[in-house]
Amino acid sequence: MRQVICTKAILITLGCILLSSCLKKDLYSGSKSEDGKEVSPPDNSGNINRYSYPFGEEKTGQEAELTIEFHSGQGIIHTPTVSIPPLKYNKSLLFMLTQDDCKQSAFSMTWAAINGKPVDRSDIKRKYYYDIEHLEADDLPPNSYTLGKTLGSTDGFGNEVRFHFTTTLAPEWDFMDAPTVVKKGFTENFFRFYMKSGLRWSNVVEMVNDGNAIAFHDLNTTAVNNVDSLIKHFGLAQQITNKRLNGRNIKFLAEPNGNKSYLQAALGFPAIQTMTAQTGADKLTPYQVNSSLNQKTLARVFVNHAAEVEQLVEKAVAKDATNREAVHIGVHETDHDWAQLLLWLNNTYGKDGKDILWFPSQEEYYEYNYNRQNSVISSRIEGNKLIMKVKFPSQPNFYYPQSAQFLLPCTYT
C-alpha cells in the first residue's frame, strides 16, 4: 500500500505540576446613630477560616515526561522538533492589565466582572463598592448586577481560562487591615458600600487564590527619591505580604508616579524580577522575544477612557502575529465602562469570539516566557512511541506552574 506523508502541527498540553492615589482618601469608619455620632463597625477583617493558597510550598524546577503511542504502521518517521510557543495556548494576541494604587475596585469591579460576580452600575452620583465578606453574605449594593457570564479564553481544548490581571498593594499602610460592616437586608443607608481607602487583605487573598497577581507600587517613605530608603521599604513590604499571603512574595514592580528611583531601587532588590513603566520602557512584541526578560521594564499605556483600549487592541490585531505588540494597559479606578470593556474582550477575541487572546498578568507572562527560554526539552522515538521530556528551571517565587504548551511539527506515515 502506498504511504502518504503529511505534516501536522499538534498542540499538546503537558502538566508540569507534580502535585489621584487612593492612599490620600479617608477610610469610612462606620455608620451614624440617630444622634449623629459614629457607630464603630465590627471588625470582620480577621476571618481565620478563610482559605489561603499555600504559596510558600510551591515547587519549581519540576521534570515531566509525556508519551504518545501510535497505532501500528502509523508511527513517526523523524523525531520532531519540540518547542514552546511564544504565547500560552498558542494564542496570537497578548493583553495585560495592571491596576495601580491598591484600589478597592480591583476586587469589587475588575475581579468581580471577570468572575461573574455582581458589579455596581456606577451611577454618576454615587459609586458603590463591596468586600469579600459582603459577597459571602449576599449583602450587596443596590442596583448591582452581573454580566451574565465569566470572562476568559480557552486552553485549546474548550476549557475556560479566566482573564488574570495585576493589582498593586500597599502592605505598609493600615487600611489593608480595615474592618468592614455586613448588614444584609439593611436599606436605611448604604454607608457600608462607600469606597474605602483601598483593598483589604481578605479581598487580596481571594484574588490571588484565583490566579491574579500582585505588585509593589508606592512605599511608605517620605524619601521617595532615596534608593537606599526604597530598598529598605521593599523589604518591609515584602515581609508583611509574605506573612499575610501564606508565603507569597512580590516580584513585580509597577512604577508609581513616573518615579524612576523606584526602578533603580528595584535593581538592588533581587526579589523583583519584572517591572512596568509608562516611559523609558521596552515595548513587548511576544513573537520576537529571545531572552528571559529578567529585571527588564516593560511598557504600559494609561488611557482616559475604557473605550480607548478597544482602539489599541484593534490596532494590534491589524498586524500579523509576528509583529504584533502586546497591549498592556495601566489603570487606577475601574468602573462600569471597564467591566463592559472586559466583556467586549471576551466576546470579540476571547472564548466567545475569535479565541486568539491570552490575558495573563505580567507576572504570569514573565514566568511563562522565562520557562520557555530556559527549559530543557528533548524528544525521542522508541518503536511506535514518541517520548517527550521537559525540565523546568528552578526559580524563586514562581507561582504559575500550570500546564506548559508544546508545538510539535511532526511527520507521519
DOLUM-290820 format. One record per residue (C-alpha): residue in three letters; x, y, z. Coordinates in pm, whole numbers, plus 32768, in hexadecimal, padded with zeros to 4 digits. Example, Ala and Ser with C-alpha at 12.3 -4.5 7.8 and 13.67 -1.06 7.14 Angstrom:
// residues 2
ALA84CE7E3E830C SER85577F9682CA 
***
This chain:
// residues 413
MET800080008000 ARG808481597FA5 GLN80F5822980CC VAL8064838480F5 ILE814984828197 CYS80B185B2823F THR812C86B78332 LYS80518730844F ALA807888138578 ILE7FF6877D86BA LEU7FB3884C87ED ILE7FF2877B8921 THR7FB887D98A89 LEU80BD87528B75 GLY806F87758CE6 CYS81A487F38D95 ILE811F87DE8EFB LEU817286A78FAB LEU808B86EA90BA SER7E0897AB9096 SER7E7C969F9171 CYS7D9595E29253 LEU7E919610936A LYS7E1697759399 LYS7CA9971C93CD ASP7C0196F59520 LEU7B9595A29597 TYR7A23958395E7 SER7A12951B9753 GLY78A594D69791 SER773A9541977A LYS769B964B9854 SER759996269966 GLU74639701998B ASP752398049A59 GLY7621982A9941 LYS773E977599F1 GLU780396719937 VAL77CB95089995 SER7907943A9989 PRO78D89313989B PRO792D91B098FD ASP7A87913B9898 ASN7A429035978F SER7B9E903E96F9 GLY7C378F1C97B4 ASN7B7C8DF0972A ILE7C5F8CD797A0 ASN7B998BD796D6 ARG7BE18C7D9587 TYR7CA18B97949F SER7DEE8C189424 TYR7EB28B589320 PRO80008ADC93B1 PHE80E38BA092C9 GLY820F8B5D93A7 GLU81F789EB934D GLU81F88A2091D3 LYS82F48940911F THR83D689AD9003 GLY84CA88FD8F22 GLN83E387D78EDB GLU842786D68DCF ALA830E86358D08 GLU82F185318BF8 LEU81E284F58AF5 THR81C183C08A1C ILE80E883AA88E2 GLU80AF824B885D PHE8046822486F1 HIS7F8B8106864D SER805F800285A0 GLY80CC8081844C GLN808181EA84A5 GLY81BE8241855F ILE829F836F852B ILE83B283608426 HIS8485847F84B1 THR84AF84FE8612 PRO83ED86438621 THR846B878F869F VAL83C087E587E7 SER8395894F884D ILE82C88A33892D PRO82058B3B8867 PRO82348CAF88AE LEU80DE8CC98954 LYS802E8BCE8A2F TYR7F208AF5898C ASN7FBC8B5D883F LYS7EFA8CA68843 SER7F648DCC876B LEU7EED8EFD8832 LEU7F7B8F558989 PHE7EB690418A6A MET7F1F90AA8BC9 LEU7E7A918D8CCA THR7F2392268DFD GLN7E4A92E08EFA ASP7F0C93DA8FCD ASP7ED894749125 CYS7E4D934091D5 LYS7CEB93A29173 GLN7BB992FD920E SER7B2092EE90B1 ALA7C2D91F39050 PHE7B5B90FD9117 SER79F3917690FE MET7A0491DD8F90 THR7B2C91458ED1 TRP7B3F8FF48F80 ALA79C58FE68FA6 ALA797F90248E34 ILE7A768F198DC4 ASN79EA8E168EB3 GLY78798E518E74 LYS783A8EFC8FC3 PRO7759902D8FF8 VAL77DF917F8F8A ASP776292DD8FD4 ARG76B793A38EBF SER779294CE8F19 ASP768595D78F3B ILE7728972B8F07 LYS76A497A29059 ARG7728967E9124 LYS7804955390DD TYR77F0942A91C4 TYR78F393279224 TYR78F391E792EE ASP79DF90F39399 ILE79F68F7A9394 GLU79328F6A94DB HIS780E901B9432 LEU78198F2D930C GLU781D8DFC93EE ALA76F38E8094B2 ASP76338EE89378 ASP7632904C9403 LEU7662911492C4 PRO7639927C924F PRO74E992E691BE ASN74BE92C19046 SER75EE91E19022 TYR75DE90DF8F0A THR76B38FD98E5E LEU77308FC98CF8 GLY76898E768CD5 LYS77C98DB58C95 THR792F8D868D02 LEU7A408E1B8C26 GLY7B688D698B90 SER7BF98CA58A6E THR7C1D8B308A34 ASP7D4C8A518A62 GLY7D3189B58909 PHE7C5688998987 GLY7B1E896589CC ASN7B68899E8B3D GLU7B3F8B028BB9 VAL7C6D8BBB8C40 ARG7C028CFB8CF4 PHE7CA38E498CB0 HIS7DAD8E9F8DB3 PHE7E268FFB8E0F THR7F0E90A68F08 THR7EB3917A9033 THR7FBA924490E9 LEU7FC6922D9265 ALA800C931D9383 PRO808A9229948E GLU811A93379571 TRP7FCF93EE9598 ASP7ED3939396A7 PHE7DA593B495C2 MET7DE892599537 ASP7D7D91D9968F ALA7C4892B796A0 PRO7B0392269728 THR79CB92059658 VAL7858920896AC VAL776790FC9637 LYS75F19146965E LYS752B906C9572 GLY73D390FB9535 PHE7421924E95D0 THR73B0935E94DC GLU7391949595B7 ASN74E594FF9532 PHE76009466946C PHE772C94FB951F ARG77CA93A19531 PHE77EF93A793B5 TYR78A494F593A6 MET7A0694E5931E LYS7B13948A941B SER7C7995009403 GLY7CD293C99342 LEU7CDB92519331 ARG7CCC9183946E TRP7D9F904D949F SER7C6C8F6B949D ASN7C168FE89340 VAL7D7B8FB492CA VAL7D7E8E4F934D GLU7C4F8DFE9276 MET7CEC8EA09144 VAL7E3C8DEE9157 ASN7D908CA391A1 ASP7CF08CCF9049 GLY7E3D8D048F99 ASN7E4C8E7E8F8E ALA7F958F2C8FD4 ILE801C903190C7 ALA8120914190A2 PHE81E992419164 HIS818393AB912B ASP819494CB9226 LEU8266948E935D ASN822B953294AE THR835A961594B3 THR8380978B9487 ALA84D4975193E5 VAL843B96E4929C ASN8573974391D7 ASN8667969792C1 VAL86C195439234 ASP873B94B99381 SER85F79519942D LEU8529947B9318 ILE85EE9336932D LYS85B5932F94A5 HIS8440935D9479 PHE843092599364 GLY84AF916A946D LEU83B391D99572 ALA829091C2947E GLN8309906B940E GLN830E8FE79573 ILE81A9905A95B1 THR812B8FC99469 ASN81D78E7C94A2 LYS812F8E5D95F6 ARG7FD58EC79583 LEU7FCF8DF79442 ASN80508CAC94C7 GLY81B18CBB943C ARG81688D889304 ASN82768E8492A8 ILE82628FA791B4 LYS83488FA29086 PHE82A090AA8FAC LEU82BF92268FC5 ALA81CB931A8F26 GLU827E94678F1F PRO81BF956B8FEE ASN819496D18F76 GLY82A596B28E6F ASN83AC96A28F84 LYS84E196018EE8 SER858395DD903F TYR849C94B59079 LEU852494098F43 GLN8688944B8FB1 ALA863D93C3910D ALA859B928E9077 LEU86E492328FD4 GLY877692269133 PHE865E914B91B9 PRO868E8FF59110 ALA85308F769165 ILE84A69066905E GLN84C78FB08F13 THR83E090748E2C MET836E91E08E18 THR828892C48D55 ALA828D943B8D14 GLN81EA953D8C35 THR832A95D58BA8 GLY8489955D8B65 ALA841293F48B52 ASP842D92E18A4E LYS8306929D8969 LEU82B1912C896B THR8284906A8827 PRO82508F0488A3 TYR82AC8E4D8763 GLN83FB8F02875A VAL84688EC688C3 ASN85AB8DFD88DA SER86158E3D8A44 SER858D8DF48B9F LEU85348F688BD7 ASN85BD8F538D39 GLN85B590AD8DE0 LYS8547914B8C99 THR844992668CA5 LEU832592318BB8 ALA8254934F8B31 ARG80E9938C8B87 VAL7FF194998B20 PHE7EF6955B8BF3 VAL7DB695C98B49 ASN7CAD96C88BAB HIS7B8495F08B49 ALA7B5094798B32 ALA7AD4949E89CB GLU7C32950B8961 VAL7CAF93AE89B2 GLU7BD8931A889E GLN7C9093F487A3 LEU7DE3937E8826 VAL7D779212880C GLU7CF2923B86AB LYS7E3592E88644 ALA7EFF91C386CA VAL7E2390BE8624 ALA7E4F916A84D4 LYS7FBB90F684D4 ASP802A8F918496 ALA807C8EC885CE THR81F48EDD8598 ASN81F1905985AF ARG80CC9081869F GLU8120914587D9 ALA808490E88924 VAL7F7091CE89A1 HIS7FC892258B09 ILE7EDE93178BB5 GLY7F1093CF8CFC VAL7DE1944B8DBC HIS7D8C94D88F10 GLU7C1594D08F4F THR7B3693E18E8D ASP79C194128E5E HIS789A938D8D97 ASP793E93F38C4D TRP7A6E931D8C9F ALA798E91F48CEC GLN78F292218B93 LEU7A4F92308AF9 LEU7AAA90E38B9A LEU796590538B13 TRP79BD90D789B7 LEU7B13902C89C8 ASN7A6C8EE38A24 ASN79658EFF8913 THR7A4F8F788800 TYR7BA18ED38834 GLY7B658DEC895D LYS7AA48CA88989 ASP79618D3288F5 GLY7A0F8DD187CC LYS7B428D8186F7 ASP7BF08CE38825 ILE7D488D6B87C9 LEU7D7A8E278910 TRP7E598DCF8A37 PHE7E118EBB8B5C PRO7F088E708C77 SER7FA78F528D78 GLN81048FCE8D25 GLU81868EE98E36 GLU80E68DB98D92 TYR81668E1D8C3A TYR82C28E528CCA GLU82C68CF48D62 TYR82478C548C23 ASN834C8D028B4E TYR84608CB68C4B ASN84078B448C3E ARG83F48B528AC4 GLN85518BE38AAB ASN85F78B0B8BB5 SER854E89B48BB5 VAL860D88868B36 ILE853187CA8A3E SER857F8682898F SER84C5858588BB ARG850F84278840 ILE846683068786 GLU844F81A78815 GLY839880C38725 ASN8242815B86EE LYS826382438819 LEU82C383B08823 ILE8357840B8976 MET8383857889DA LYS843085FD8B0E VAL844587568BA4 LYS851287D48CCA PHE849B89258D49 PRO85918A188DE9 SER85938A458F60 GLN85438BB18FA0 PRO84DB8C5390EA ASN837D8CE0911C PHE82DE8C3C8FED TYR816A8C019023 TYR80DC8B9D8ECF PRO81388A308E9B GLN800C89E58DBE SER802F89158C84 ALA813289838B86 GLN80DB89738A17 PHE81B188C68915 LEU819488E9879C LEU821287B786E4 PRO824587C1856C CYS822B86478530 THR824A857283F6 TYR8168844183E6 THR8146831782FE 
***
